[in-house]
Protein backbone atom coordinates (compact mmCIF):
# COMPACT_ATOMS: atom_id res chain seq x y z
CA UNK A 1 0.00 0.00 0.00
CA UNK A 2 2.95 2.29 0.62
CA UNK A 3 4.51 1.24 -2.67
CA UNK A 4 1.43 1.94 -4.75
CA UNK A 5 0.65 5.27 -3.07
CA UNK A 6 -2.44 4.32 -1.06
CA UNK A 7 -0.66 5.08 2.23
CA UNK A 8 2.19 7.38 3.12
CA UNK A 9 4.53 7.54 6.08
CA UNK A 10 4.07 10.45 8.47
CA UNK A 11 5.36 11.16 11.94
CA UNK A 12 3.76 8.72 14.35
CA UNK A 13 1.61 10.60 16.82
CA UNK A 14 -0.26 9.15 19.75
CA UNK A 15 -1.63 12.62 20.42
CA UNK A 16 -3.16 12.78 16.94
CA UNK A 17 -4.47 9.23 17.29
CA UNK A 18 -6.12 10.07 20.62
CA UNK A 19 -7.68 13.16 19.03
CA UNK A 20 -9.19 11.00 16.28
CA UNK A 21 -10.58 8.55 18.84
CA UNK A 22 -12.11 11.44 20.81
CA UNK A 23 -13.74 12.72 17.62
CA UNK A 24 -15.03 9.20 16.98
CA UNK A 25 -16.62 9.07 20.43
CA UNK A 26 -18.33 12.43 19.84
CA UNK A 27 -19.56 11.22 16.45
CA UNK A 28 -21.11 8.17 18.12
CA UNK A 29 -23.06 10.45 20.45
CA UNK A 30 -24.14 12.73 17.61
CA UNK A 31 -25.33 9.82 15.48
CA UNK A 32 -27.34 8.45 18.38
CA UNK A 33 -28.95 11.84 19.08
CA UNK A 34 -29.88 12.60 15.46
CA UNK A 35 -30.90 9.15 14.20
CA UNK A 36 -34.65 9.88 14.36
CA UNK A 37 -34.60 13.40 12.93
CA UNK A 38 -31.87 12.92 10.30
CA UNK A 39 -31.07 9.26 9.58
CA UNK A 40 -28.89 10.01 6.54
CA UNK A 41 -26.82 12.57 8.41
CA UNK A 42 -26.61 10.30 11.45
CA UNK A 43 -25.41 7.41 9.31
CA UNK A 44 -22.76 9.56 7.69
CA UNK A 45 -21.39 10.67 11.03
CA UNK A 46 -21.61 7.12 12.40
CA UNK A 47 -19.52 5.93 9.46
CA UNK A 48 -17.06 8.77 10.07
CA UNK A 49 -16.69 7.57 13.67
CA UNK A 50 -15.51 4.20 12.40
CA UNK A 51 -13.25 5.69 9.72
CA UNK A 52 -11.54 8.00 12.19
CA UNK A 53 -11.06 5.17 14.70
CA UNK A 54 -9.35 3.06 12.05
CA UNK A 55 -7.28 6.05 10.95
CA UNK A 56 -6.24 6.57 14.60
CA UNK A 57 -4.60 3.14 14.55
CA UNK A 58 -2.62 4.14 11.47
CA UNK A 59 -1.75 7.62 12.79
CA UNK A 60 -0.33 6.01 15.90
CA UNK A 61 1.86 3.88 13.64
CA UNK A 62 3.01 6.77 11.46
CA UNK A 63 0.78 5.99 8.48
CA UNK A 64 -1.79 8.09 6.67
CA UNK A 65 -4.12 7.33 3.77
CA UNK A 66 -3.56 9.33 0.60
CA UNK A 67 -6.21 10.69 -1.73
CA UNK A 68 -5.50 7.69 -3.96
CA UNK A 69 -6.09 5.21 -1.14
CA UNK A 70 -8.95 7.00 0.56
CA UNK A 71 -11.31 5.39 3.01
CA UNK A 72 -10.81 1.93 1.59
CA UNK A 73 -7.06 2.07 2.23
CA UNK A 74 -7.70 2.81 5.90
CA UNK A 75 -9.85 -0.29 6.19
CA UNK A 76 -7.51 -2.54 4.20
CA UNK A 77 -4.41 -1.44 6.12
CA UNK A 78 -6.00 -2.08 9.51
CA UNK A 79 -7.69 -5.34 8.64
CA UNK A 80 -4.42 -6.64 7.15
CA UNK A 81 -2.81 -6.13 10.54
CA UNK A 82 -5.64 -7.22 12.83
CA UNK A 83 -7.38 -10.09 11.04
CA UNK A 84 -7.16 -12.41 12.84
CA UNK A 85 -8.15 -11.98 15.62
CA UNK A 86 -10.35 -8.90 15.20
CA UNK A 87 -11.51 -9.19 11.60
CA UNK A 88 -15.04 -10.19 12.52
CA UNK A 89 -15.49 -6.98 14.49
CA UNK A 90 -13.90 -4.81 11.79
CA UNK A 91 -15.78 -6.20 8.77
CA UNK A 92 -19.01 -4.24 9.23
CA UNK A 93 -17.08 -1.08 8.36
CA UNK A 94 -16.70 -2.08 4.71
CA UNK A 95 -20.43 -2.81 4.34
CA UNK A 96 -21.19 0.50 6.03
CA UNK A 97 -18.79 2.28 3.67
CA UNK A 98 -20.84 1.04 0.72
CA UNK A 99 -24.14 1.80 2.46
CA UNK A 100 -23.02 5.33 3.31
CA UNK A 101 -21.94 5.85 -0.29
CA UNK A 102 -25.39 4.73 -1.49
CA UNK A 103 -27.02 7.16 0.95
CA UNK A 104 -24.77 10.02 -0.17
CA UNK A 105 -25.36 9.31 -3.87
CA UNK A 106 -28.75 7.60 -3.95
CA UNK A 107 -30.25 6.01 -7.02
CA UNK A 108 -33.90 6.63 -7.73
CA UNK A 109 -34.90 3.25 -6.29
CA UNK A 110 -32.51 3.29 -3.30
CA UNK A 111 -34.23 2.66 0.02
CA UNK A 112 -34.06 5.43 2.59
CA UNK A 113 -31.97 4.96 5.69
CA UNK A 114 -33.93 4.72 8.91
CA UNK A 115 -33.28 5.21 12.59
CA UNK A 116 -33.17 1.42 12.86
CA UNK A 117 -30.15 1.33 10.54
CA UNK A 118 -28.29 3.60 12.96
CA UNK A 119 -29.48 1.61 15.97
CA UNK A 120 -28.26 -1.62 14.35
CA UNK A 121 -24.84 -0.31 13.32
CA UNK A 122 -24.03 1.91 16.30
CA UNK A 123 -22.79 -1.01 18.47
CA UNK A 124 -20.63 -2.25 15.57
CA UNK A 125 -18.90 1.09 15.18
CA UNK A 126 -18.60 1.49 18.95
CA UNK A 127 -16.75 -1.85 18.96
CA UNK A 128 -14.35 -0.54 16.31
CA UNK A 129 -13.69 2.62 18.34
CA UNK A 130 -13.10 0.48 21.42
CA UNK A 131 -10.64 -1.71 19.49
CA UNK A 132 -8.72 1.34 18.29
CA UNK A 133 -8.44 2.74 21.77
CA UNK A 134 -7.44 -0.60 23.26
CA UNK A 135 -4.77 -1.72 20.80
CA UNK A 136 -2.80 1.44 20.15
CA UNK A 137 -0.40 0.74 23.01
CA UNK A 138 0.26 -2.73 21.57
CA UNK A 139 1.13 -1.62 18.02
CA UNK A 140 4.54 -0.30 17.11
CA UNK A 141 5.48 2.45 14.70
CA UNK A 142 5.52 1.13 11.15
C-alpha positions as CSV (number, residue, x, y, z in Angstrom):
1,X,0.0,0.0,0.0
2,X,3.0,2.3,0.6
3,X,4.5,1.2,-2.7
4,X,1.4,1.9,-4.7
5,X,0.7,5.3,-3.1
6,X,-2.4,4.3,-1.1
7,X,-0.7,5.1,2.2
8,X,2.2,7.4,3.1
9,X,4.5,7.5,6.1
10,X,4.1,10.4,8.5
11,X,5.4,11.2,11.9
12,X,3.8,8.7,14.4
13,X,1.6,10.6,16.8
14,X,-0.3,9.1,19.7
15,X,-1.6,12.6,20.4
16,X,-3.2,12.8,16.9
17,X,-4.5,9.2,17.3
18,X,-6.1,10.1,20.6
19,X,-7.7,13.2,19.0
20,X,-9.2,11.0,16.3
21,X,-10.6,8.6,18.8
22,X,-12.1,11.4,20.8
23,X,-13.7,12.7,17.6
24,X,-15.0,9.2,17.0
25,X,-16.6,9.1,20.4
26,X,-18.3,12.4,19.8
27,X,-19.6,11.2,16.5
28,X,-21.1,8.2,18.1
29,X,-23.1,10.4,20.4
30,X,-24.1,12.7,17.6
31,X,-25.3,9.8,15.5
32,X,-27.3,8.4,18.4
33,X,-28.9,11.8,19.1
34,X,-29.9,12.6,15.5
35,X,-30.9,9.2,14.2
36,X,-34.6,9.9,14.4
37,X,-34.6,13.4,12.9
38,X,-31.9,12.9,10.3
39,X,-31.1,9.3,9.6
40,X,-28.9,10.0,6.5
41,X,-26.8,12.6,8.4
42,X,-26.6,10.3,11.4
43,X,-25.4,7.4,9.3
44,X,-22.8,9.6,7.7
45,X,-21.4,10.7,11.0
46,X,-21.6,7.1,12.4
47,X,-19.5,5.9,9.5
48,X,-17.1,8.8,10.1
49,X,-16.7,7.6,13.7
50,X,-15.5,4.2,12.4
51,X,-13.3,5.7,9.7
52,X,-11.5,8.0,12.2
53,X,-11.1,5.2,14.7
54,X,-9.3,3.1,12.1
55,X,-7.3,6.0,10.9
56,X,-6.2,6.6,14.6
57,X,-4.6,3.1,14.6
58,X,-2.6,4.1,11.5
59,X,-1.8,7.6,12.8
60,X,-0.3,6.0,15.9
61,X,1.9,3.9,13.6
62,X,3.0,6.8,11.5
63,X,0.8,6.0,8.5
64,X,-1.8,8.1,6.7
65,X,-4.1,7.3,3.8
66,X,-3.6,9.3,0.6
67,X,-6.2,10.7,-1.7
68,X,-5.5,7.7,-4.0
69,X,-6.1,5.2,-1.1
70,X,-9.0,7.0,0.6
71,X,-11.3,5.4,3.0
72,X,-10.8,1.9,1.6
73,X,-7.1,2.1,2.2
74,X,-7.7,2.8,5.9
75,X,-9.8,-0.3,6.2
76,X,-7.5,-2.5,4.2
77,X,-4.4,-1.4,6.1
78,X,-6.0,-2.1,9.5
79,X,-7.7,-5.3,8.6
80,X,-4.4,-6.6,7.2
81,X,-2.8,-6.1,10.5
82,X,-5.6,-7.2,12.8
83,X,-7.4,-10.1,11.0
84,X,-7.2,-12.4,12.8
85,X,-8.1,-12.0,15.6
86,X,-10.4,-8.9,15.2
87,X,-11.5,-9.2,11.6
88,X,-15.0,-10.2,12.5
89,X,-15.5,-7.0,14.5
90,X,-13.9,-4.8,11.8
91,X,-15.8,-6.2,8.8
92,X,-19.0,-4.2,9.2
93,X,-17.1,-1.1,8.4
94,X,-16.7,-2.1,4.7
95,X,-20.4,-2.8,4.3
96,X,-21.2,0.5,6.0
97,X,-18.8,2.3,3.7
98,X,-20.8,1.0,0.7
99,X,-24.1,1.8,2.5
100,X,-23.0,5.3,3.3
101,X,-21.9,5.8,-0.3
102,X,-25.4,4.7,-1.5
103,X,-27.0,7.2,1.0
104,X,-24.8,10.0,-0.2
105,X,-25.4,9.3,-3.9
106,X,-28.8,7.6,-3.9
107,X,-30.2,6.0,-7.0
108,X,-33.9,6.6,-7.7
109,X,-34.9,3.3,-6.3
110,X,-32.5,3.3,-3.3
111,X,-34.2,2.7,0.0
112,X,-34.1,5.4,2.6
113,X,-32.0,5.0,5.7
114,X,-33.9,4.7,8.9
115,X,-33.3,5.2,12.6
116,X,-33.2,1.4,12.9
117,X,-30.1,1.3,10.5
118,X,-28.3,3.6,13.0
119,X,-29.5,1.6,16.0
120,X,-28.3,-1.6,14.4
121,X,-24.8,-0.3,13.3
122,X,-24.0,1.9,16.3
123,X,-22.8,-1.0,18.5
124,X,-20.6,-2.2,15.6
125,X,-18.9,1.1,15.2
126,X,-18.6,1.5,18.9
127,X,-16.8,-1.9,19.0
128,X,-14.3,-0.5,16.3
129,X,-13.7,2.6,18.3
130,X,-13.1,0.5,21.4
131,X,-10.6,-1.7,19.5
132,X,-8.7,1.3,18.3
133,X,-8.4,2.7,21.8
134,X,-7.4,-0.6,23.3
135,X,-4.8,-1.7,20.8
136,X,-2.8,1.4,20.1
137,X,-0.4,0.7,23.0
138,X,0.3,-2.7,21.6
139,X,1.1,-1.6,18.0
140,X,4.5,-0.3,17.1
141,X,5.5,2.5,14.7
142,X,5.5,1.1,11.1
